[in-house]
Amino acid sequence: MSLALHNLPKPVSPSPRRHSGVSLIEVLVSLLVIGVGMLGIASLQVYGLSATQVSTLHGQASVLTENLAELMRANPVAVSNGRFENLTIDTTQALPAKPGRLCRDPDHPCTADQLAAADLWLWENSARRLLPAGAVITIDCNGGAGSCSADGAHVVTMNWLEQERGGTQQAGYTTVIRP
């Protein structure tokens, strides 16, 4: 029995037109998947920018607090005189009047209290520039119930409003300074 190979049916090959490209539905599904991915990336970018702003504000509050601590350590007489006690700075209020002297002239030295007034005015001016509008800063001693000793703890609290996805939220920074 011999088999003739020429009598076997030829394999059916798919029509070249049928598989030459992708269908419109496949393209639309691909675009939908890519679109959802891009929306996710955009959402992450917005969240990242918000987190960066929050981090920047906390960093600025930290630098302001460190600066205040250095001002207090540089002027222990004013600290013991109570010049850095129980202060409230509300940035919605006008900046207080500039002190009579900013103590920058070495030929005319200031007293410790004059230097503290000038330093606090300059510090408050910096805080108003660096923190958002509406920030409230308190420098408290013994819970506001009296004066500190020269080596007592001063609690510095800075509060402000931050924009969050769901609206506005109270934020802040608190630290203790021991001059």
DOTOR-172330 format. One record per atom (N, C-alpha, C): atom name; y, z, x. Coordinates in steps of 0.001 Angstrom, whole numbers, always signed. Layout:
N
{atom = CA, north = Y, up = Z, east = X}
...
This chain:
179
{atom = N, north = -1140, up = +0, east = +808}
{atom = CA, north = +0, up = +0, east = +0}
{atom = C, north = +1232, up = +0, east = +873}
{atom = N, north = +1949, up = -995, east = +728}
{atom = CA, north = +3155, up = -1044, east = +1543}
{atom = C, north = +4363, up = -875, east = +643}
{atom = N, north = +5216, up = -148, east = +1185}
{atom = CA, north = +6468, up = +96, east = +445}
{atom = C, north = +7542, up = -813, east = +994}
{atom = N, north = +8165, up = -1406, east = +131}
{atom = CA, north = +9267, up = -2259, east = +565}
{atom = C, north = +10558, up = -1462, east = +443}
{atom = N, north = +11230, up = -1375, east = +1532}
{atom = CA, north = +12472, up = -616, east = +1536}
{atom = C, north = +13575, up = -1358, east = +793}
{atom = N, north = +13422, up = -2607, east = +677}
{atom = CA, north = +14488, up = -3347, east = +27}
{atom = C, north = +14468, up = -3170, east = -1485}
{atom = N, north = +13402, up = -2637, east = -2040}
{atom = CA, north = +13312, up = -2427, east = -3474}
{atom = C, north = +13839, up = -1062, east = -3910}
{atom = N, north = +14156, up = -183, east = -2948}
{atom = CA, north = +14676, up = +1141, east = -3312}
{atom = C, north = +16103, up = +1015, east = -3833}
{atom = N, north = +16428, up = +1809, east = -4820}
{atom = CA, north = +17803, up = +1734, east = -5333}
{atom = C, north = +18799, up = +2259, east = -4276}
{atom = N, north = +19955, up = +1658, east = -4250}
{atom = CA, north = +20994, up = +2105, east = -3324}
{atom = C, north = +21589, up = +3419, east = -3835}
{atom = N, north = +21928, up = +4300, east = -2884}
{atom = CA, north = +22564, up = +5544, east = -3351}
{atom = C, north = +23915, up = +5226, east = -3996}
{atom = N, north = +24197, up = +5990, east = -5011}
{atom = CA, north = +25459, up = +5777, east = -5728}
{atom = C, north = +26553, up = +6505, east = -4960}
{atom = N, north = +27542, up = +5789, east = -4587}
{atom = CA, north = +28673, up = +6421, east = -3893}
{atom = C, north = +29806, up = +6606, east = -4887}
{atom = N, north = +30519, up = +7701, east = -4717}
{atom = CA, north = +31616, up = +7941, east = -5662}
{atom = C, north = +32690, up = +6880, east = -5497}
{atom = N, north = +33348, up = +6660, east = -6559}
{atom = CA, north = +34416, up = +5661, east = -6552}
{atom = C, north = +35529, up = +6125, east = -5623}
{atom = N, north = +36029, up = +5229, east = -4758}
{atom = CA, north = +37093, up = +5632, east = -3852}
{atom = C, north = +38349, up = +6061, east = -4591}
{atom = N, north = +38602, up = +5553, east = -5746}
{atom = CA, north = +39785, up = +5928, east = -6507}
{atom = C, north = +39690, up = +7363, east = -6999}
{atom = N, north = +38528, up = +7797, east = -7276}
{atom = CA, north = +38328, up = +9098, east = -7888}
{atom = C, north = +38636, up = +10254, east = -6936}
{atom = N, north = +38394, up = +10148, east = -5647}
{atom = CA, north = +38563, up = +11237, east = -4696}
{atom = C, north = +39600, up = +10927, east = -3621}
{atom = N, north = +40457, up = +10017, east = -3874}
{atom = CA, north = +41402, up = +9644, east = -2828}
{atom = C, north = +42598, up = +10583, east = -2737}
{atom = N, north = +42836, up = +11474, east = -3681}
{atom = CA, north = +43994, up = +12367, east = -3641}
{atom = C, north = +43723, up = +13640, east = -4417}
{atom = N, north = +44775, up = +14443, east = -4606}
{atom = CA, north = +44638, up = +15678, east = -5368}
{atom = C, north = +45233, up = +15467, east = -6747}
{atom = N, north = +44763, up = +16228, east = -7681}
{atom = CA, north = +45245, up = +16064, east = -9039}
{atom = C, north = +46570, up = +16800, east = -9225}
{atom = N, north = +47249, up = +16466, east = -10262}
{atom = CA, north = +48530, up = +17079, east = -10580}
{atom = C, north = +48362, up = +18575, east = -10847}
{atom = N, north = +47278, up = +18973, east = -11458}
{atom = CA, north = +47030, up = +20386, east = -11733}
{atom = C, north = +46863, up = +21166, east = -10435}
{atom = N, north = +46161, up = +20588, east = -9472}
{atom = CA, north = +46005, up = +21264, east = -8179}
{atom = C, north = +47352, up = +21452, east = -7493}
{atom = N, north = +48222, up = +20466, east = -7575}
{atom = CA, north = +49556, up = +20565, east = -6977}
{atom = C, north = +50371, up = +21655, east = -7671}
{atom = N, north = +50321, up = +21695, east = -8990}
{atom = CA, north = +51074, up = +22710, east = -9733}
{atom = C, north = +50575, up = +24126, east = -9428}
{atom = N, north = +49275, up = +24300, east = -9327}
{atom = CA, north = +48714, up = +25613, east = -8988}
{atom = C, north = +49152, up = +26018, east = -7582}
{atom = N, north = +49141, up = +25072, east = -6651}
{atom = CA, north = +49584, up = +25363, east = -5279}
{atom = C, north = +51048, up = +25776, east = -5257}
{atom = N, north = +51883, up = +25067, east = -6021}
{atom = CA, north = +53301, up = +25417, east = -6082}
{atom = C, north = +53504, up = +26792, east = -6704}
{atom = N, north = +52723, up = +27132, east = -7703}
{atom = CA, north = +52814, up = +28443, east = -8324}
{atom = C, north = +52458, up = +29552, east = -7328}
{atom = N, north = +51387, up = +29363, east = -6580}
{atom = CA, north = +50975, up = +30360, east = -5580}
{atom = C, north = +52044, up = +30508, east = -4504}
{atom = N, north = +52570, up = +29390, east = -4028}
{atom = CA, north = +53626, up = +29447, east = -3003}
{atom = C, north = +54879, up = +30125, east = -3566}
{atom = N, north = +55241, up = +29830, east = -4806}
{atom = CA, north = +56418, up = +30441, east = -5439}
{atom = C, north = +56284, up = +31948, east = -5567}
{atom = N, north = +55120, up = +32410, east = -5989}
{atom = CA, north = +54883, up = +33860, east = -6100}
{atom = C, north = +54971, up = +34512, east = -4723}
{atom = N, north = +54427, up = +33864, east = -3717}
{atom = CA, north = +54510, up = +34391, east = -2353}
{atom = C, north = +55946, up = +34479, east = -1865}
{atom = N, north = +56740, up = +33456, east = -2149}
{atom = CA, north = +58148, up = +33460, east = -1733}
{atom = C, north = +58937, up = +34552, east = -2450}
{atom = N, north = +58649, up = +34784, east = -3736}
{atom = CA, north = +59309, up = +35882, east = -4456}
{atom = C, north = +58953, up = +37227, east = -3836}
{atom = N, north = +57717, up = +37387, east = -3434}
{atom = CA, north = +57308, up = +38618, east = -2761}
{atom = C, north = +58034, up = +38817, east = -1444}
{atom = N, north = +58184, up = +37756, east = -684}
{atom = CA, north = +58903, up = +37833, east = +592}
{atom = C, north = +60372, up = +38178, east = +348}
{atom = N, north = +60991, up = +37571, east = -662}
{atom = CA, north = +62388, up = +37868, east = -978}
{atom = C, north = +62553, up = +39321, east = -1393}
{atom = N, north = +61607, up = +39835, east = -2173}
{atom = CA, north = +61654, up = +41238, east = -2591}
{atom = C, north = +61556, up = +42171, east = -1381}
{atom = N, north = +60683, up = +41865, east = -451}
{atom = CA, north = +60561, up = +42671, east = +761}
{atom = C, north = +61837, up = +42622, east = +1599}
{atom = N, north = +62484, up = +41481, east = +1633}
{atom = CA, north = +63739, up = +41350, east = +2383}
{atom = C, north = +64824, up = +42239, east = +1778}
{atom = N, north = +64945, up = +42243, east = +460}
{atom = CA, north = +65930, up = +43095, east = -209}
{atom = C, north = +65626, up = +44563, east = +62}
{atom = N, north = +64365, up = +44932, east = -38}
{atom = CA, north = +63981, up = +46320, east = +236}
{atom = C, north = +64278, up = +46683, east = +1693}
{atom = N, north = +64017, up = +45779, east = +2607}
{atom = CA, north = +64293, up = +46033, east = +4022}
{atom = C, north = +65776, up = +46233, east = +4283}
{atom = N, north = +66618, up = +45431, east = +3646}
{atom = CA, north = +68069, up = +45595, east = +3807}
{atom = C, north = +68532, up = +46935, east = +3252}
{atom = N, north = +67994, up = +47341, east = +2125}
{atom = CA, north = +68348, up = +48630, east = +1530}
{atom = C, north = +67925, up = +49782, east = +2450}
{atom = N, north = +66727, up = +49695, east = +2991}
{atom = CA, north = +66245, up = +50741, east = +3895}
{atom = C, north = +67084, up = +50794, east = +5170}
{atom = N, north = +67541, up = +49643, east = +5634}
{atom = CA, north = +68393, up = +49604, east = +6825}
{atom = C, north = +69719, up = +50290, east = +6547}
{atom = N, north = +70286, up = +50074, east = +5369}
{atom = CA, north = +71552, up = +50716, east = +5026}
{atom = C, north = +71386, up = +52230, east = +4942}
{atom = N, north = +70321, up = +52678, east = +4326}
{atom = CA, north = +70059, up = +54117, east = +4226}
{atom = C, north = +69904, up = +54715, east = +5617}
{atom = N, north = +69150, up = +54052, east = +6465}
{atom = CA, north = +68941, up = +54529, east = +7830}
{atom = C, north = +70255, up = +54579, east = +8605}
{atom = N, north = +71094, up = +53577, east = +8423}
{atom = CA, north = +72395, up = +53546, east = +9103}
{atom = C, north = +73257, up = +54728, east = +8671}
{atom = N, north = +73293, up = +55018, east = +7379}
{atom = CA, north = +74100, up = +56145, east = +6897}
{atom = C, north = +73593, up = +57477, east = +7466}
{atom = N, north = +72283, up = +57640, east = +7514}
{atom = CA, north = +71733, up = +58877, east = +8073}
{atom = C, north = +72029, up = +58970, east = +9577}
{atom = N, north = +71972, up = +57863, east = +10267}
{atom = CA, north = +72318, up = +57854, east = +11690}
{atom = C, north = +73777, up = +58193, east = +11923}
{atom = N, north = +74658, up = +57648, east = +11084}
{atom = CA, north = +76072, up = +57964, east = +11218}
{atom = C, north = +76344, up = +59437, east = +10912}
{atom = N, north = +75661, up = +59974, east = +9915}
{atom = CA, north = +75820, up = +61405, east = +9604}
{atom = C, north = +75341, up = +62252, east = +10776}
{atom = N, north = +74272, up = +61852, east = +11412}
{atom = CA, north = +73762, up = +62583, east = +12571}
{atom = C, north = +74762, up = +62558, east = +13726}
{atom = N, north = +75352, up = +61395, east = +13980}
{atom = CA, north = +76339, up = +61279, east = +15063}
{atom = C, north = +77573, up = +62116, east = +14737}
{atom = N, north = +78028, up = +62089, east = +13491}
{atom = CA, north = +79187, up = +62906, east = +13101}
{atom = C, north = +78903, up = +64390, east = +13283}
{atom = N, north = +77707, up = +64814, east = +12915}
{atom = CA, north = +77351, up = +66226, east = +13061}
{atom = C, north = +77289, up = +66621, east = +14530}
{atom = N, north = +76724, up = +65779, east = +15350}
{atom = CA, north = +76665, up = +66067, east = +16792}
{atom = C, north = +78065, up = +66130, east = +17383}
{atom = N, north = +78937, up = +65244, east = +16935}
{atom = CA, north = +80322, up = +65260, east = +17398}
{atom = C, north = +81016, up = +66562, east = +17000}
{atom = N, north = +80796, up = +66999, east = +15767}
{atom = CA, north = +81383, up = +68266, east = +15318}
{atom = C, north = +80851, up = +69436, east = +16136}
{atom = N, north = +79565, up = +69426, east = +16426}
{atom = CA, north = +78983, up = +70501, east = +17238}
{atom = C, north = +79636, up = +70550, east = +18623}
{atom = N, north = +79877, up = +69376, east = +19209}
{atom = CA, north = +80520, up = +69339, east = +20530}
{atom = C, north = +81958, up = +69831, east = +20458}
{atom = N, north = +82668, up = +69490, east = +19383}
{atom = CA, north = +84031, up = +69998, east = +19211}
{atom = C, north = +84034, up = +71522, east = +19111}
{atom = N, north = +83058, up = +72061, east = +18405}
{atom = CA, north = +82972, up = +73520, east = +18252}
{atom = C, north = +82608, up = +74182, east = +19575}
{atom = N, north = +81694, up = +73588, east = +20314}
{atom = CA, north = +81293, up = +74175, east = +21603}
{atom = C, north = +82426, up = +74105, east = +22624}
{atom = N, north = +83283, up = +73095, east = +22501}
{atom = CA, north = +84394, up = +72946, east = +23434}
{atom = C, north = +85550, up = +73897, east = +23111}
{atom = N, north = +85544, up = +74499, east = +21942}
{atom = CA, north = +86648, up = +75359, east = +21528}
{atom = C, north = +86120, up = +76658, east = +20910}
{atom = N, north = +85476, up = +77521, east = +21715}
{atom = CA, north = +84885, up = +78741, east = +21162}
{atom = C, north = +85920, up = +79717, east = +20597}
{atom = N, north = +87145, up = +79673, east = +21100}
{atom = CA, north = +88184, up = +80576, east = +20579}
{atom = C, north = +88493, up = +80231, east = +19122}
{atom = N, north = +88625, up = +78933, east = +18815}
{atom = CA, north = +88896, up = +78526, east = +17433}
{atom = C, north = +87707, up = +78836, east = +16523}
{atom = N, north = +86493, up = +78721, east = +17065}
{atom = CA, north = +85307, up = +79069, east = +16278}
{atom = C, north = +85348, up = +80552, east = +15925}
{atom = N, north = +85651, up = +81406, east = +16909}
{atom = CA, north = +85707, up = +82844, east = +16635}
{atom = C, north = +86898, up = +83195, east = +15744}
{atom = N, north = +87955, up = +82355, east = +15735}
{atom = CA, north = +89093, up = +82562, east = +14825}
{atom = C, north = +88811, up = +82033, east = +13419}
{atom = N, north = +87657, up = +81409, east = +13216}
{atom = CA, north = +87273, up = +80952, east = +11879}
{atom = C, north = +87824, up = +79597, east = +11480}
{atom = N, north = +88245, up = +78791, east = +12420}
{atom = CA, north = +88835, up = +77481, east = +12097}
{atom = C, north = +87801, up = +76449, east = +11642}
{atom = N, north = +86527, up = +76693, east = +11893}
{atom = CA, north = +85478, up = +75754, east = +11496}
{atom = C, north = +84605, up = +76339, east = +10382}
{atom = N, north = +85153, up = +77258, east = +9596}
{atom = CA, north = +84369, up = +77946, east = +8566}
{atom = C, north = +84763, up = +77517, east = +7166}
{atom = N, north = +83754, up = +77474, east = +6285}
{atom = CA, north = +83934, up = +77313, east = +4851}
{atom = C, north = +84930, up = +76207, east = +4501}
{atom = N, north = +84679, up = +75027, east = +5031}
{atom = CA, north = +85524, up = +73863, east = +4784}
{atom = C, north = +84803, up = +72899, east = +3846}
{atom = N, north = +85566, up = +72251, east = +2979}
{atom = CA, north = +85028, up = +71204, east = +2120}
{atom = C, north = +85901, up = +69971, east = +2270}
{atom = N, north = +85272, up = +68875, east = +2560}
{atom = CA, north = +85977, up = +67599, east = +2704}
{atom = C, north = +85437, up = +66672, east = +1630}
{atom = N, north = +86311, up = +66260, east = +724}
{atom = CA, north = +85944, up = +65342, east = -354}
{atom = C, north = +86633, up = +64010, east = -77}
{atom = N, north = +85859, up = +62980, east = +197}
{atom = CA, north = +86456, up = +61704, east = +586}
{atom = C, north = +87108, up = +60968, east = -582}
{atom = N, north = +86956, up = +61489, east = -1809}
{atom = CA, north = +87683, up = +60885, east = -2926}
{atom = C, north = +89121, up = +61371, east = -2954}
{atom = N, north = +89391, up = +62473, east = -2266}
{atom = CA, north = +90751, up = +63009, east = -2183}
{atom = C, north = +91484, up = +62343, east = -1013}
{atom = N, north = +92789, up = +62425, east = -1039}
{atom = CA, north = +93589, up = +61846, east = +43}
{atom = C, north = +93352, up = +62613, east = +1336}
{atom = N, north = +93475, up = +61895, east = +2448}
{atom = CA, north = +93364, up = +62521, east = +3769}
{atom = C, north = +94502, up = +63520, east = +3914}
{atom = N, north = +94209, up = +64744, east = +4371}
{atom = CA, north = +95284, up = +65720, east = +4549}
{atom = C, north = +96328, up = +65196, east = +5537}
{atom = N, north = +97490, up = +65807, east = +5476}
{atom = CA, north = +98567, up = +65396, east = +6375}
{atom = C, north = +98135, up = +65573, east = +7823}
{atom = N, north = +98599, up = +64666, east = +8640}
{atom = CA, north = +98310, up = +64716, east = +10076}
{atom = C, north = +98917, up = +65993, east = +10654}
{atom = N, north = +98161, up = +66698, east = +11492}
{atom = CA, north = +98720, up = +67909, east = +12083}
{atom = C, north = +99946, up = +67581, east = +12944}
{atom = N, north = +100783, up = +68569, east = +13134}
{atom = CA, north = +102008, up = +68362, east = +13908}
{atom = C, north = +101744, up = +67804, east = +15296}
{atom = N, north = +100661, up = +68212, east = +15896}
{atom = CA, north = +100320, up = +67735, east = +17236}
{atom = C, north = +98850, up = +67334, east = +17259}
{atom = N, north = +98565, up = +66259, east = +17974}
{atom = CA, north = +97179, up = +65847, east = +18160}
{atom = C, north = +96647, up = +66288, east = +19525}
{atom = N, north = +97454, up = +67037, east = +20269}
{atom = CA, north = +97025, up = +67673, east = +21518}
{atom = C, north = +96514, up = +66669, east = +22534}
{atom = N, north = +97232, up = +65592, east = +22719}
{atom = CA, north = +96820, up = +64577, east = +23678}
{atom = C, north = +97697, up = +64568, east = +24939}
{atom = N, north = +98739, up = +65355, east = +24937}
{atom = CA, north = +99675, up = +65377, east = +26063}
{atom = C, north = +99307, up = +66520, east = +27005}
{atom = N, north = +98829, up = +66233, east = +28214}
{atom = CA, north = +98426, up = +67304, east = +29126}
{atom = C, north = +99602, up = +68152, east = +29619}
{atom = N, north = +100813, up = +67618, east = +29512}
{atom = CA, north = +101985, up = +68392, east = +29946}
{atom = C, north = +102400, up = +69433, east = +28921}
{atom = N, north = +101941, up = +69312, east = +27710}
{atom = CA, north = +102265, up = +70265, east = +26647}
{atom = C, north = +100964, up = +70723, east = +25977}
{atom = N, north = +100281, up = +71681, east = +26561}
{atom = CA, north = +98977, up = +72102, east = +26014}
{atom = C, north = +99112, up = +72754, east = +24642}
{atom = N, north = +98053, up = +72660, east = +23897}
{atom = CA, north = +97983, up = +73246, east = +22555}
{atom = C, north = +97250, up = +74582, east = +22612}
{atom = N, north = +97434, up = +75364, east = +21569}
{atom = CA, north = +96631, up = +76573, east = +21410}
{atom = C, north = +95256, up = +76153, east = +20899}
{atom = N, north = +94327, up = +77074, east = +20917}
{atom = CA, north = +92971, up = +76772, east = +20433}
{atom = C, north = +92998, up = +76379, east = +18958}
{atom = N, north = +93828, up = +77057, east = +18165}
{atom = CA, north = +93898, up = +76735, east = +16738}
{atom = C, north = +94542, up = +75370, east = +16495}
{atom = N, north = +95567, up = +75010, east = +17274}
{atom = CA, north = +96185, up = +73695, east = +17147}
{atom = C, north = +95180, up = +72594, east = +17523}
{atom = N, north = +94429, up = +72847, east = +18584}
{atom = CA, north = +93417, up = +71884, east = +19005}
{atom = C, north = +92337, up = +71716, east = +17929}
{atom = N, north = +91925, up = +72830, east = +17324}
{atom = CA, north = +90913, up = +72765, east = +16255}
{atom = C, north = +91445, up = +71971, east = +15064}
{atom = N, north = +92721, up = +72190, east = +14680}
{atom = CA, north = +93310, up = +71451, east = +13556}
{atom = C, north = +93352, up = +69953, east = +13867}
{atom = N, north = +93740, up = +69603, east = +15086}
{atom = CA, north = +93796, up = +68191, east = +15478}
{atom = C, north = +92392, up = +67591, east = +15519}
{atom = N, north = +91441, up = +68320, east = +16091}
{atom = CA, north = +90069, up = +67820, east = +16179}
{atom = C, north = +89458, up = +67620, east = +14795}
{atom = N, north = +89661, up = +68584, east = +13901}
{atom = CA, north = +89106, up = +68461, east = +12548}
{atom = C, north = +89740, up = +67303, east = +11789}
{atom = N, north = +91044, up = +67083, east = +11957}
{atom = CA, north = +91705, up = +65971, east = +11282}
{atom = C, north = +91142, up = +64638, east = +11788}
{atom = N, north = +91006, up = +64499, east = +13095}
{atom = CA, north = +90447, up = +63271, east = +13663}
{atom = C, north = +88988, up = +63085, east = +13245}
{atom = N, north = +88234, up = +64188, east = +13219}
{atom = CA, north = +86826, up = +64120, east = +12821}
{atom = C, north = +86701, up = +63701, east = +11359}
{atom = N, north = +87544, up = +64295, east = +10498}
{atom = CA, north = +87505, up = +63932, east = +9078}
{atom = C, north = +87879, up = +62464, east = +8879}
{atom = N, north = +88843, up = +61997, east = +9647}
{atom = CA, north = +89229, up = +60590, east = +9568}
{atom = C, north = +88039, up = +59691, east = +9937}
{atom = N, north = +87296, up = +60050, east = +10973}
{atom = CA, north = +86095, up = +59292, east = +11354}
{atom = C, north = +85030, up = +59351, east = +10268}
{atom = N, north = +84832, up = +60530, east = +9693}
{atom = CA, north = +83823, up = +60690, east = +8634}
{atom = C, north = +84158, up = +59812, east = +7435}
{atom = N, north = +85424, up = +59716, east = +7102}
{atom = CA, north = +85835, up = +58876, east = +5970}
{atom = C, north = +85568, up = +57398, east = +6249}
{atom = N, north = +85693, up = +56986, east = +7502}
{atom = CA, north = +85429, up = +55588, east = +7850}
{atom = C, north = +83937, up = +55277, east = +7875}
{atom = N, north = +83119, up = +56236, east = +8312}
{atom = CA, north = +81699, up = +55965, east = +8532}
{atom = C, north = +80816, up = +56218, east = +7306}
{atom = N, north = +81191, up = +57173, east = +6476}
{atom = CA, north = +80372, up = +57495, east = +5304}
{atom = C, north = +80901, up = +56751, east = +4089}
{atom = N, north = +80067, up = +56536, east = +3080}
{atom = CA, north = +80531, up = +55800, east = +1899}
{atom = C, north = +81562, up = +56594, east = +1103}
{atom = N, north = +82343, up = +55869, east = +334}
{atom = CA, north = +83345, up = +56517, east = -525}
{atom = C, north = +82644, up = +57497, east = -1456}
{atom = N, north = +83256, up = +58620, east = -1686}
{atom = CA, north = +82681, up = +59639, east = -2554}
{atom = C, north = +81841, up = +60670, east = -1827}
{atom = N, north = +81751, up = +60571, east = -512}
{atom = CA, north = +80978, up = +61558, east = +251}
{atom = C, north = +81690, up = +62910, east = +219}
{atom = N, north = +80894, up = +63956, east = +167}
{atom = CA, north = +81421, up = +65317, east = +211}
{atom = C, north = +80760, up = +66031, east = +1387}
{atom = N, north = +81585, up = +66624, east = +2225}
{atom = CA, north = +81095, up = +67305, east = +3422}
{atom = C, north = +81491, up = +68766, east = +3322}
{atom = N, north = +80542, up = +69655, east = +3540}
{atom = CA, north = +80859, up = +71080, east = +3578}
{atom = C, north = +80407, up = +71656, east = +4912}
{atom = N, north = +81236, up = +72533, east = +5434}
{atom = CA, north = +80888, up = +73296, east = +6630}
{atom = C, north = +80906, up = +74744, east = +6163}
{atom = N, north = +79733, up = +75314, east = +6078}
{atom = CA, north = +79551, up = +76604, east = +5429}
{atom = C, north = +79050, up = +77626, east = +6440}
{atom = N, north = +79430, up = +78855, east = +6216}
{atom = CA, north = +79004, up = +79930, east = +7094}
{atom = C, north = +78545, up = +81101, east = +6235}
{atom = N, north = +77372, up = +81613, east = +6505}
{atom = CA, north = +76820, up = +82735, east = +5743}
{atom = C, north = +76796, up = +82452, east = +4243}
{atom = N, north = +76442, up = +81236, east = +3882}
{atom = CA, north = +76357, up = +80885, east = +2464}
{atom = C, north = +77699, up = +80909, east = +1771}
{atom = N, north = +78793, up = +80803, east = +2519}
{atom = CA, north = +80132, up = +80832, east = +1938}
{atom = C, north = +80612, up = +82236, east = +1635}
{atom = N, north = +79842, up = +83238, east = +2014}
{atom = CA, north = +80182, up = +84622, east = +1679}
{atom = C, north = +80721, up = +85363, east = +2892}
{atom = N, north = +81750, up = +84858, east = +3484}
{atom = CA, north = +82351, up = +85585, east = +4597}
{atom = C, north = +82437, up = +84737, east = +5835}
{atom = N, north = +82838, up = +85397, east = +6894}
{atom = CA, north = +83075, up = +84673, east = +8132}
{atom = C, north = +81874, up = +84771, east = +9056}
{atom = N, north = +81838, up = +83807, east = +9956}
{atom = CA, north = +80773, up = +83765, east = +10964}
{atom = C, north = +81201, up = +84553, east = +12181}
{atom = N, north = +80235, up = +84968, east = +12910}
{atom = CA, north = +80539, up = +85460, east = +14242}
{atom = C, north = +80668, up = +84240, east = +15146}
{atom = N, north = +81152, up = +84442, east = +16358}
{atom = CA, north = +81363, up = +83315, east = +17270}
{atom = C, north = +80071, up = +82558, east = +17551}
{atom = N, north = +78935, up = +83229, east = +17487}
{atom = CA, north = +77665, up = +82558, east = +17750}
{atom = C, north = +76838, up = +82365, east = +16478}
{atom = N, north = +77481, up = +82513, east = +15314}
{atom = CA, north = +76776, up = +82383, east = +14039}
{atom = C, north = +76467, up = +80933, east = +13695}
{atom = N, north = +75579, up = +80778, east = +12749}
{atom = CA, north = +75151, up = +79437, east = +12319}
{atom = C, north = +76162, up = +78858, east = +11336}
{atom = N, north = +76517, up = +77617, east = +11558}
{atom = CA, north = +77362, up = +76853, east = +10653}
{atom = C, north = +76483, up = +75765, east = +10036}
{atom = N, north = +76415, up = +75729, east = +8722}
{atom = CA, north = +75599, up = +74734, east = +8030}
{atom = C, north = +76514, up = +73590, east = +7601}
{atom = N, north = +76215, up = +72408, east = +8100}
{atom = CA, north = +76988, up = +71212, east = +7758}
{atom = C, north = +76146, up = +70376, east = +6802}
{atom = N, north = +76702, up = +70117, east = +5629}
{atom = CA, north = +76010, up = +69327, east = +4612}
{atom = C, north = +76887, up = +68141, east = +4253}
{atom = N, north = +76302, up = +66971, east = +4299}
{atom = CA, north = +76995, up = +65739, east = +3906}
{atom = C, north = +76217, up = +65117, east = +2765}
{atom = N, north = +76887, up = +64879, east = +1653}
{atom = CA, north = +76251, up = +64267, east = +477}
{atom = C, north = +77002, up = +63004, east = +96}
{atom = N, north = +76258, up = +61993, east = -326}
{atom = CA, north = +76855, up = +60744, east = -784}
{atom = C, north = +75910, up = +60081, east = -1756}
{atom = N, north = +76388, up = +59030, east = -2397}
{atom = CA, north = +75569, up = +58272, east = -3345}
{atom = C, north = +75060, up = +57004, east = -2671}
{atom = N, north = +73787, up = +56724, east = -2878}
{atom = CA, north = +73168, up = +55509, east = -2332}
{atom = C, north = +72732, up = +54621, east = -3479}
{atom = N, north = +72862, up = +53323, east = -3275}
{atom = CA, north = +72401, up = +52353, east = -4262}
{atom = C, north = +70905, up = +52134, east = -4067}
{atom = N, north = +70136, up = +52396, east = -5099}
{atom = CA, north = +68690, up = +52177, east = -5082}
{atom = C, north = +68359, up = +51092, east = -6091}
{atom = N, north = +67112, up = +50677, east = -6103}
{atom = CA, north = +66693, up = +49642, east = -7054}
{atom = C, north = +66936, up = +50056, east = -8496}
{atom = N, north = +66685, up = +51309, east = -8806}
{atom = CA, north = +66831, up = +51789, east = -10170}
{atom = C, north = +68218, up = +52300, east = -10481}
{atom = N, north = +69163, up = +52160, east = -9583}
{atom = CA, north = +70521, up = +52660, east = -9815}
{atom = C, north = +71020, up = +53442, east = -8613}
{atom = N, north = +71843, up = +54425, east = -8907}
{atom = CA, north = +72457, up = +55231, east = -7858}
{atom = C, north = +71704, up = +56543, east = -7717}
{atom = N, north = +71525, up = +56973, east = -6470}
{atom = CA, north = +70783, up = +58192, east = -6207}
{atom = C, north = +71551, up = +59044, east = -5200}
{atom = N, north = +71521, up = +60363, east = -5396}
{atom = CA, north = +72172, up = +61298, east = -4479}
{atom = C, north = +71379, up = +61366, east = -3169}
{atom = N, north = +72079, up = +61291, east = -2057}
{atom = CA, north = +71438, up = +61388, east = -747}
{atom = C, north = +72280, up = +62326, east = +116}
{atom = N, north = +71722, up = +62760, east = +1204}
{atom = CA, north = +72490, up = +63656, east = +2056}
{atom = C, north = +71817, up = +63952, east = +3377}
{atom = N, north = +72541, up = +64745, east = +4136}
{atom = CA, north = +72103, up = +65121, east = +5479}
{atom = C, north = +72607, up = +66539, east = +5700}
{atom = N, north = +71728, up = +67422, east = +6131}
{atom = CA, north = +72099, up = +68808, east = +6381}
{atom = C, north = +71577, up = +69217, east = +7748}
{atom = N, north = +72414, up = +69933, east = +8461}
{atom = CA, north = +71997, up = +70455, east = +9764}
{atom = C, north = +72702, up = +71779, east = +10041}
{atom = N, north = +72149, up = +72529, east = +10963}
{atom = CA, north = +72718, up = +73816, east = +11344}
{atom = C, north = +73247, up = +73698, east = +12765}
{atom = N, north = +74491, up = +74136, east = +12929}
{atom = CA, north = +75115, up = +74128, east = +14255}
{atom = C, north = +75285, up = +75569, east = +14706}
{atom = N, north = +74825, up = +75835, east = +15900}
{atom = CA, north = +75053, up = +77141, east = +16526}
{atom = C, north = +75913, up = +76896, east = +17771}
{atom = N, north = +77227, up = +77115, east = +17625}
{atom = CA, north = +78135, up = +76768, east = +18726}
{atom = C, north = +77923, up = +77552, east = +19996}
